[in-house]
């Protein structure tokens, strides 16, 4: 199996989602930025795991798999906890960013603002940069 090709395909997905997130930010679609930031993180972490031959779990938050396999990521040991935390944080926000708070009848556009989008984008950019370094 060509793990490098599979990993690279996942990184390309992450990069594309980040580009679309930036466009959504420019269009003031802040909840959508949060969704796309989570997806960027998800695909980047899955690309990292696949790049070292790990079959990642088929869930959105793969931070735990990252930490379990920490010995495979010598270059980014100091950042693994933060990457896993970012993954968990954005994963928690994703449902609200997609659907809003249905129990309170609050749409997602009312739950997320520019500040939230800036934070989400910064997290996604960090994860993508660090994960690329982790395989380099």
Buried (B, 14 or more C-beta within 10 A) or exposed (E): EEBEEBBBBBBEBBBBBBEBBBEBBEEEBBBBBBBBBBBBBBBBBBBBBBBEEBEBEEEBBBBEBBEEBEEBBEEBEEBBEBBBEBBBBBBEBBBBBEEBEEEEEEEBBEBBEEEBBEBBBEBBBBBBEBBBEBBE
